[in-house]
Amino acid sequence: MNGPDLRTALSGLEIFAALTPDQLDWLVSVSRPKVLGDGEVLFRDGEEATGFHVLLSGGLVVTKVVDGREEVLTRHSAEEESAAAEEHDGKPSAAHRFTGELPLLTDGSYVATAAASGPATTVVGYPKPVFFEMLTRCHGVAAVLLPVLAWRIKSSEIQARKRATVEALGTLAAGLAHELNNPAAAVARAAQELAPALDRLTRTARSWGAAATGPESAVMDRLADELDKVPPPATTDALAQADAEEEISDWAEEAGVERPGLLGAGVSDLGLELGWLLERLEGVGEPALPAALDHLAAVLETRALAAELRAAGPRISQLVSATRDYANLDRAPEQRFAVTDGLENTLVVLRSKLSGISVVRAYASGLPELTGYPSELNQVWTNLVDNAAEAMEGSGVLTLRARAEGVCMVVEISDTGRGIPERSLPRIFEPFYTTKDVGKGTGLGLHLSYRIVTQRHHGSITARSRPGETRMVVRLPLAPAPLADPTAPPLPPS
């Protein structure tokens, strides 16, 4: 593209429409036109931002890899009809014709990948120093650029909120599924085995009733009552328990018991040995002993299955309750709540990610309740705990502290992970800034947490870090404060 054609093309763009002839002459002299083939990458997510790019013809598709999936964030088009189709979300028409200004202004890296869409895409590049000179030389450029920049930041935050909500729901669902797996499997197994166990109980009861004398029945009644009151063993020695089970099973088999292994497992699971059982069976004659032991095995089996159901049922109820409290379903958005409840519910939801990590709770006694939005704060706790777990890579100590300090509630979440680099620490709450690898973070999790704490709850959030210790400190006012903007919609709940 020659000079006059380039000058004509640039002057027809909204961002350069107010330039004087001298400014246009300078702009043409520093322009670097480039023709891109279909699919050719203009810049990549995570690369250092080196230039400002203006679209003259064709189109650009802007994408970002999130959790291993490439998502289309937006499309830029030089064709009016195509551009109009992309304005359903309030996108300014001028936003179609330039890109790359945001990372230049924040002195960061590109936050997405831009590639040509179509065979005839022409862009004009302006290196970083030239871009800043453009802003000082050509005041009309800033008048168009700044509203577009504001829209892009707002649009990115809206997308991040939606993504954070979906991610939080995904984390919630994954954590709930993982935690429900064991009690649900226990219920299914116990339900499947309960019917044949009851059949055995009925059959052995008839056999025992036919074989036993009155005194022998009294011995077994006392034994059954005593077994029902035996507390679970304080400690379990798997080897000793296996030896006891084998010894009881061998003895029961010699006595003619139909299912000796069932008896051995039932008695040894209670932490008891053969000697204890023999003492309690004194008074049962040899002819009635097999029927007595078969019935005892059936009683122990049925009680064990009932105990599994009793343990699994409340566990499922606890998980459902924690999930409901975490998401604050059927609750008013603003309410009185205990901050430790949200911390505990978050630990339940993220339990699968905390496997191998020791959790230390240091909650002060008598903590007052807060007034605010617990579902939004749960999103904060999830971000902080999830980041801590990732930093510890499966082993370490996660410490949760909560205390009243003056007019504030102070919540600290600390970990023994790799720490945050010193150069990154001042920027972790900035939008789009992330220390994670490309594709593993949006750079908006901590920014949204910052907004929830500071704007929605009028508090503060700070970070201190060194290798082996990172501490995130959240301060929330104890007294309720009015919303900064009562008409503003709440942030989406996690």
Steps between C-alpha positions, in 0.01 A plus 500: 500500500659829390506825698193675349286187524608441858430863589150471352432174681620632838310828472178304445527331839312644797809497723694719254212707358585811704869510405643804323687460167834532678402237754388266221831552318687401815270203560559368146876538545503275809245246377597138434236334276485122495283252311403187695397167354185329625571368851836674528564616857549870565598454866469224760366483854782544750747665259649834598289779353710679238256689280164659428316358199244664270275290276461634145331206327384148572446381854661378822377235742612540862524179704626383838580153630315442828540166679628339183216629281537777245222754545410774252489830688405728212540566129616817326388572147569777250171422327210708634247217471722253687590762758133576566440132580760519780341803670232304689701540823537877463830481318589844357550505125847652545607196705504291182784696346780481757640268764796456735470830688407349839824306570705792372332738745543253790857410400408135486460212260228427248201347680365312197597376155399688184503328159387600152153393394475493123753508217537878467575641843718809512621652826723794574740465792638770726782404741455580866706823500314623192164422662578721800631773272175470304302572818698817569513625138142412400257597774201384297621140523454487879145634469403188301734253667405560865125418469591183312756413767238549773256275313761229455588495870133490598423230244795290618387528861146394407637199312727420794210516745300260286800273467571522873139407573517202266838397643370532855196290414727249330725487805194463718362219286835319476563531872150387586518204261836397644383527859166331433666207330598313818177540702286444192694184415461386861124553485474315168709208625318477833161516328603223260630276781228575754230276346710178495636590844148523639417167339800343675401666828149355475620153405770482770256632760266209428786249517633648822155511656449131423841395634534716814389427853372776727837560676683494164262763361572720803877470435459610139265784595763633744773464236294684237429785745868526593611506137252776429667717767864433402657833400700518179873437555699816575777384268502240227792265445426348161744212551367410846142525376576266208659248740196513730261458206690197374515340846126543560415378148713186540343420837146561366565278198609215728181555701292445187393860432350560155669838439810510727657793310194717567526433873874565506463831318207614716674434833849623401357824354391584855858459620424171679690172504415130528569484873244775570239313295564161665447650846158635401393173337540293815168332566423423135527127442689341214184379316352852486831683441497503115145639491594758764806617306316509166233719658763719670675551162169602339426743785843663468467524121159668521617743767809590297289577193262711711800686646628576149162644407489706821846641430445565129162671535619788725815536288288554189278745692810687619633530145166621365474751786854625440427536128178691567675730747793546264275609216249672734206358311156630604660778709476877476810647330592712804482332840659443838745211497796342678813535292638168627200318350605615154861395563393155617260451209776600260728235653228240448452600137877501429582190706611302196755772413632502858592132506846470656484853643467557875232752595546707816211704639570790732161659560462733796213417733186712513537651152221745413288455190540717190242661275569457131497259209628161612464339157739758354743461789490123442632576153785693663580215741488254209746707296740539790487138619520366144805718427661385824440133417649546155806675643562209740473239222340231715693534827536767764302682766196720435415725795170684540480772764206718600491762775337829590743792492362840594204574273594227251483126454840374381522179296844367410566215259863391492688216333848352494525492121751642256401861562429791266800657323594834657468682168145365456368567850399866444299406189307185596169688542529673161257383230652254251819457700584139583807308614357174364599342171315601184163325487486434876376834624299799381673754721160601639442265797684717752375818333139388546580398859643848555182659365275279713692586817559870436196615301227266624614470861706819547795300629857440391710211375879489511770243431836420652720230356837335509605147402331262744247752632229693322238682705184658359334735751136607459353769728123544510319767702289364785240776470288489181576775248278629218571381150718731294233487229163369623372473143789286379420132444682260731793298379384154393500246784743215496 
